[in-house]
Amino acid sequence: MSTALSSHHAVYVGSFDPLTLGHVDIIKRGAAIFDRITVGIGINPGKDPLFSPEERLSLTRSVLAPLKNVETLCFEGLTVEFIRHCGARVLLRGVRTLSDIETEFTFTLANRALDPQIDTLFLMASEKYTHVSSTLIKQIAQLAQGAAVGKLNEFVPPEVIQPLLQKYQRTK
């Protein structure tokens, strides 16, 4: 682990269960700003995700493969420790709503207390993704009928649709 953290390297963390087009938008925009982006898939033993860490890692790497300055890793533990481990100095976060901003503000203060060297950069979600959440996507995949199932392509990358539907034993 390097003691000099790079401000040209940002880390974007989340559960990515599943990866959404909103996530991809933030990652692409971050990749245009920073020399390197590390996408950190958080593993929280207290949660019961739809996709295993290995599945989330594989899907995310598949979707982000065209972005040559983006890598994807799984991690456990504190975000600031993962950021330090990556050698980055910037935590990249996407915000959709005012409630997101309030929540992120609290996390940012805690992260600054844990490691004042790490700064957080917020990117506003693109307007077409402000309503997109992993919870909404799971509900659509589980409950939608007919043409509504086909609308998943408005929320998740194509690589995610079939694995998502298979989790609910459905097909497109």
N, C-alpha and C positions, 0 to 999 in steps of 0.2 A: 504494500500500500504506500502510495506517494504522500508526502506531507504537504507538497505544493499542490493545491487544488486548482484545476483549470477553469477559468471563466468562459472558455470556448466550448465547454462540454456541459450539457444539461442532462438531467435525469427526469423522466416523466414516469410516475408510478401510479398504479391502480390495480384493481382486481381483474379488470378486463374479462369479465364473465357475463356476457361475451364482449369481445372487441366491437366497438360501434364505429360508424362513419364519423361521428363526432370526435372520437379518440383519434382516428386516422387523420382527420383534418388538423387537430392540434399538433400531432407528431410531424406531419408534412410541413406545417408552418414553422414549427420549431427547428426542423432540419434545414430550413432555408435561412434561419437566423444564426444557428450554432454550427461549429465545425463537426461536432459529434452529439448524438442523442443516444442515451441508453434508456430503453423502455424497461422498467422494472415491474414484473408481475408479482404482486405481493401475495404471499401465502400466509393466511391467517388461520391457525388451527382452530380458532373459535367459530369459524364460519363453515357452512356447508355449501360450497359452490356447485354450480351446475356442471362445469367443466373441471377436470382435474388440472393440476398445475402443468403437467406434460401436454395435455390437450391445448390449454391456453397458450403455452409457449410455442407449440407447433403451428397453431392457427395464426398467431401474431407474427411469427417469423415468415410464414407464407405470404401474408398480406403485405408486410413491410419489406420484403426482399428487394423490390426495385429501388429502395432508398439506401444507397450505399454508405451513407454516414450514420446509419441507425443500426444499433444492435439491441437484442432482446434477451433478458436474463430473468430468472426467478429469484426471489429473495425472501427471507424470513427476518423478522426483527424490525428495528426502528428504521424509518426512512432515512434519517440523517446518517446513520451508520452505513447504509447501502450507498448513499451518495458519496460519502468519504471513500468507501471501498472502491468505487468506480473512478475516483480521482477527479470528480466534478465539483464545481462550486455553486451550481445553479440548479434549483428545483423548478421544473416547468409544471405549471398547473393550468388547467382549463376551467373556466367558470361560465355557467349558463344563465344563472338567475341571481337575484339579490340574496336568496337564502344560501346559495353556493358561496357567495362572497363572504357572508357572515361566518359560515363554517370554515372556509379556507383561512380567514383572518385568524381564527382561534388556533388552527393548526400551525400557521406561520409563526405566531408568537411562541408557541411551544417549541417548534423547530429552532427558532432563533435562540431560545434559552438553552437548548441542548447543544447547539453549535452555531455561534454567531458568525462563523466564516461562510456559512451557506445562505445564499440569497434565494428568494422565491420570485419568479417571473410569472405573472398571470397573463394568459391570452383569453380574450373573450371568445366564446364559441361563435362560430358562424351562425347567422340567423336561422338558417334551415336546420340546424342541429340543436337549437336551444331546448327543444322538447324531448330530445332523445336521451333515454337512460337505459341501462341494462335491465332494470326492473320492467320497464315498458316493453322492451323487446321480448323478454321471457313471457310476458302475458300474451303478447300477440302470437308468439310461436306456439304457445300452449292452447289458446282459446280461439284463435281466428279460424274462420271457415272460408272456403272458396277463394275469391279474388283477394281477400284481405291477406291471406297467407303470401300471395305473390308480392305484396307491398313490402315485405321484409327487406327487399333490395334498396329501399329508401332509408333504411336504418342501419344495416350491417353490410360489410363487404361480401361479395359473392361467395368467397371461400368459407364463410361462416354459416351460410343459410342451411345447407344440408346437414352439417353436424348439429346445428341448433335444432332443426326439426327432428332429427333422429333421437335427440335426448327426450323428446316427447312422443317418440314412435309415430312420427308423421312424415309425410313426403309432400313435396311441392307439386 
